[in-house]
Amino acid sequence: MPDPAHPFVVARDPETPPKGLEGAVVAIGNFDGLHRGHRGVIERAKALAQRLGKPCALLTFEPHPADFFAGISVIFRLTPPDAKAALLARLGLDGMIIHTFDASFAAQPPDNFTAEVLARRLGVSAAVAGYDFCFGAKRAGTPDFLRSEGARLGFAVEIVERITRDEAGSLDAVSSTATREALEAGDVELAARLLGHPYFVEGAVSQGDKRGRALGFPTANIELDPSNRLKYGVYAVTLEADGAVRDGVASFGRRPTFDDGPPLLEVFVFDFDGDLYGKTVEVAFVGFIRAEAKFDSAEALVVQMRDDCRKAREILARSPVI
């Protein structure tokens, strides 16, 4: 749980070091998903920050550079900013710094990033990056260049070489791309193994048409990030709200039996009759039950939903906590 005495800091395009992140050690990169392969960089930054007695933060970029260069949303974001911040806090970091990725930033020489952003605006004590991190116009800033700039500007630099294994085994198959492909296929169990944690989304519960309540299955309705390409279907899930985690079953899709409308996540929380409207909740996907389907009647859908609930309870009962 977050420490109220030391709240997690989120800062966007700060001109001076954010309060609480003065002299921070920063891990630099997009780190979409914060999967097992990213953890080596994060853990190295945390260890260095502990040795130096400094706060530790992630320095990341929005929009995703691939989206910026494409001019449209092309990346299925595993961790949009709010989800990324929640996970970083859970991993023990002190904050997240978001730098806007725009035409001006993309065109700047790499020494402008090191001198203007890292040294002047953020006043970092150290920067940690992966072996394949490149930055600046035409990706001219290499890990070796970052090392030399750190020596010139007075901050430490650690480059994390490729890590092939962690405590869970080989990292050869671990990547953001592989995780996206698993989720697009509905394989949330594989995604959890790649990420090192269940795939989750965050969002505010909105007022719906109350159709689920009329069917005997009141749902918490959440609009997901527009980039989300999770397979439409029914999942065993957990929902966290106000610090309490509850089991449930969720449907993500367009409700073809009724309106075939915009994609929506609808969560039926087991054994719960409280009010979640307006609350920001976290939904973790534990198991896939079935693909989205169109039913001939509301009655046929209700029969299927009862079976979905039974299967979700079975999945959640046997699923280990990752």
C-alpha positions in Angstrom: 0.0 0.0 0.0 1.2 3.6 -0.6 2.9 5.3 2.3 0.8 8.5 3.0 3.9 10.1 4.6 5.8 9.6 1.3 3.3 9.9 -1.5 4.1 8.7 -5.0 5.0 11.8 -7.2 3.8 12.2 -10.8 5.3 15.1 -12.6 4.8 16.2 -16.2 7.4 18.3 -18.0 8.8 19.8 -14.8 11.1 22.9 -15.2 12.8 22.2 -11.9 13.3 19.0 -9.9 9.8 17.9 -8.6 9.4 18.1 -4.8 10.3 14.7 -3.4 12.4 13.8 -6.4 15.3 16.1 -5.9 18.6 14.5 -7.0 16.7 11.4 -8.0 18.1 8.3 -9.7 16.0 7.9 -12.8 15.4 4.8 -14.9 14.8 6.0 -18.5 12.5 4.4 -21.0 9.0 3.7 -22.1 8.7 0.4 -20.1 5.2 -0.3 -21.4 3.8 -3.1 -19.3 6.7 -3.0 -16.8 7.2 -6.7 -17.7 9.8 -9.1 -16.2 12.4 -7.9 -18.7 12.0 -4.3 -17.6 12.4 -5.2 -13.9 16.2 -5.6 -14.1 16.5 -1.9 -15.1 14.1 -0.9 -12.4 15.8 -2.9 -9.7 19.2 -1.6 -10.7 17.9 1.9 -10.3 16.4 1.2 -6.9 19.6 -0.4 -5.7 21.7 2.6 -6.9 19.3 5.0 -5.3 19.5 3.2 -2.0 23.3 3.3 -2.1 23.3 7.0 -2.9 20.5 7.8 -0.4 18.4 9.4 -3.2 14.8 9.0 -4.4 14.1 6.7 -7.4 11.9 7.6 -10.3 11.0 6.5 -13.8 11.5 9.0 -16.6 9.2 8.1 -19.5 7.6 9.7 -22.5 4.1 10.5 -23.7 2.7 10.0 -26.2 4.4 6.7 -27.0 7.1 7.6 -29.7 5.6 5.0 -32.1 2.2 6.8 -31.8 3.8 10.2 -32.3 5.7 9.2 -35.5 2.6 7.4 -36.9 0.4 10.3 -36.2 -2.3 8.0 -34.8 -2.6 5.5 -32.0 -0.9 2.3 -33.2 0.3 0.9 -29.9 -1.9 -1.2 -27.6 -0.8 0.5 -24.4 -0.3 -2.2 -21.7 0.2 0.5 -19.0 -1.3 3.9 -19.8 0.1 6.6 -17.5 -2.2 5.9 -14.5 -1.7 2.2 -14.6 2.1 2.7 -14.9 2.2 5.0 -11.9 0.2 2.5 -9.8 2.5 -0.3 -10.7 5.7 1.7 -10.1 4.4 2.7 -6.7 3.8 -1.0 -6.0 7.4 -1.7 -7.1 8.7 0.7 -4.5 9.7 3.7 -6.6 9.1 7.3 -5.4 7.8 8.8 -8.6 7.3 9.0 -12.3 8.4 11.9 -14.5 6.6 12.2 -17.9 8.3 14.1 -20.7 6.2 15.2 -23.6 7.3 13.5 -26.8 6.7 16.0 -29.7 8.3 17.2 -32.9 10.7 19.5 -31.0 11.8 16.8 -28.6 12.2 14.3 -31.3 14.4 16.6 -33.3 16.7 17.7 -30.5 20.4 16.5 -30.4 21.1 14.0 -27.7 23.3 16.3 -25.7 20.3 18.7 -25.3 18.4 15.9 -23.5 21.3 15.1 -21.2 22.2 18.7 -20.4 18.8 20.4 -20.4 16.5 17.6 -19.2 18.6 15.3 -17.0 21.1 17.8 -15.6 19.3 21.2 -15.5 15.6 20.5 -15.1 15.7 17.3 -13.2 19.1 17.6 -11.4 19.5 13.8 -11.4 22.2 12.2 -9.4 22.2 9.1 -11.7 20.6 7.7 -14.8 20.0 4.0 -15.5 19.0 2.6 -18.9 18.9 -0.6 -20.8 21.7 -1.7 -23.2 19.5 -0.9 -26.2 18.3 2.6 -25.1 18.8 5.3 -27.7 17.7 8.9 -27.7 17.8 12.2 -29.5 17.4 13.0 -33.2 18.0 9.9 -35.4 18.6 7.9 -32.2 22.1 9.3 -32.1 22.4 9.1 -28.3 23.8 5.7 -27.4 24.5 4.1 -24.1 28.2 5.0 -24.5 27.2 8.6 -25.2 25.0 8.7 -22.1 28.0 7.5 -20.0 30.3 10.2 -21.4 27.6 12.9 -20.8 27.1 11.7 -17.3 30.9 12.1 -16.7 30.8 15.5 -18.3 27.7 16.8 -16.5 28.3 15.2 -13.1 25.8 12.4 -12.8 26.4 8.7 -12.6 25.3 6.4 -15.3 24.6 2.6 -15.2 23.7 0.7 -18.3 22.0 -2.6 -17.7 23.1 -5.3 -20.1 20.7 -7.8 -21.5 19.3 -10.0 -18.7 18.4 -13.6 -19.9 16.8 -15.0 -16.7 15.1 -14.0 -13.6 13.7 -16.0 -10.6 10.8 -17.2 -12.7 13.0 -18.6 -15.5 14.1 -17.5 -19.0 13.3 -14.1 -20.3 13.9 -15.0 -24.0 10.2 -14.8 -24.8 9.4 -11.8 -22.7 8.6 -8.6 -24.4 5.9 -5.9 -24.7 5.0 -7.2 -28.1 4.6 -10.8 -27.0 2.4 -9.6 -24.1 0.2 -7.6 -26.5 -0.2 -10.6 -28.7 -1.2 -12.8 -25.8 -3.9 -10.3 -24.7 -5.2 -9.9 -28.2 -5.7 -13.6 -28.2 -7.4 -13.5 -24.7 -4.5 -15.5 -23.1 -4.3 -13.5 -19.9 -2.5 -16.3 -18.1 0.4 -16.2 -20.6 0.3 -12.4 -20.3 0.6 -12.7 -16.5 3.6 -15.0 -16.9 5.3 -12.5 -19.2 4.5 -9.5 -17.1 5.3 -11.1 -13.8 1.9 -9.9 -12.5 -1.7 -10.2 -13.8 -2.6 -7.8 -16.5 -4.8 -5.0 -15.1 -6.6 -1.9 -16.1 -7.7 1.2 -14.1 -10.7 3.4 -14.7 -13.6 5.3 -13.2 -16.9 3.4 -12.8 -19.5 5.2 -14.9 -23.3 5.1 -15.0 -24.6 2.6 -17.5 -28.0 1.7 -18.9 -28.6 -0.6 -15.9 -29.4 -3.5 -18.2 -27.2 -5.8 -16.1 -29.1 -4.9 -13.0 -32.4 -5.7 -14.8 -31.0 -9.1 -15.7 -29.9 -9.8 -12.1 -26.2 -9.0 -12.7 -25.5 -5.4 -11.8 -22.2 -4.4 -13.2 -19.5 -1.8 -12.7 -18.9 -0.2 -16.2 -15.5 1.1 -17.1 -14.3 2.6 -20.4 -10.8 1.4 -21.2 -8.0 3.3 -22.9 -8.9 3.7 -26.6 -5.7 1.8 -27.6 -6.8 -1.3 -25.7 -7.0 -4.4 -27.9 -7.8 -7.1 -25.3 -9.8 -9.9 -27.0 -13.6 -9.3 -26.6 -14.9 -11.9 -24.3 -15.7 -13.0 -20.7 -13.0 -13.2 -18.0 -12.5 -14.2 -14.4 -11.3 -11.0 -12.7 -10.6 -9.3 -9.4 -11.7 -5.8 -8.7 -9.9 -3.5 -6.2 -11.7 -0.5 -4.8 -11.0 1.5 -1.7 -8.2 -1.0 -0.8 -10.5 -4.0 -0.9 -10.1 -6.8 -3.5 -13.1 -8.8 -4.6 -13.7 -11.6 -7.1 -15.9 -11.2 -10.1 -16.6 -11.9 -13.7 -16.2 -9.4 -16.5 -17.3 -9.0 -20.1 -15.3 -6.8 -22.4 -16.8 -6.0 -25.8 -19.6 -4.4 -27.7 -22.7 -6.3 -26.3 -23.9 -7.8 -29.6 -27.0 -9.2 -28.0 -28.3 -5.7 -27.3 -26.6 -2.7 -29.1 -23.2 -3.6 -30.6 -22.0 -0.3 -29.1 -18.6 1.1 -28.2 -16.2 -1.3 -26.3 -17.0 -1.4 -22.6 -15.7 -3.4 -19.6 -18.6 -4.6 -17.5 -17.7 -6.2 -14.1 -20.1 -8.2 -12.0 -18.6 -8.4 -8.5 -19.5 -11.5 -6.5 -21.4 -11.1 -3.2 -21.3 -7.3 -3.3 -24.1 -4.8 -3.1 -22.2 -1.5 -2.5 -22.0 1.6 -4.7 -19.0 1.9 -7.0 -20.2 4.8 -9.2 -17.5 7.4 -9.7 -14.8 5.4 -7.9 -11.5 4.6 -9.7 -11.1 0.9 -9.6 -8.4 -1.6 -10.7 -9.5 -4.7 -12.6 -7.1 -7.6 -12.9 -7.7 -10.3 -15.5 -7.1 -13.8 -14.1 -8.5 -16.2 -16.7 -10.4 -16.4 -20.0 -13.8 -18.0 -20.0 -15.2 -17.6 -23.5 -15.3 -15.2 -26.5 -18.0 -12.6 -26.8 -21.2 -14.0 -28.5 -24.6 -12.9 -29.6 -27.6 -14.6 -27.9 -31.1 -15.1 -29.3 -32.7 -13.7 -26.1 -32.0 -12.0 -22.8 -33.1 -15.3 -21.1 -30.5 -17.3 -23.0 -27.8 -14.8 -22.1 -28.8 -15.0 -18.4 -28.4 -18.8 -18.5 -24.9 -18.4 -20.0 -24.0 -15.7 -17.4 -24.8 -18.0 -14.6 -22.4 -20.6 -16.1 -19.8 -17.8 -16.6 -20.0 -17.0 -12.9 -19.5 -20.6 -12.0 -16.5 -21.0 -14.2 -15.0 -17.7 -12.9 -15.3 -18.8 -9.3 -13.5 -22.1 -10.2 -10.7 -20.2 -12.0 -10.2 -17.8 -9.2 -10.3 -20.5 -6.6 -7.4 -22.3 -8.2 -5.3 -19.4 -9.5 -2.2 -18.5 -7.5 -1.5 -14.9 -6.7 1.4 -13.7 -8.9 
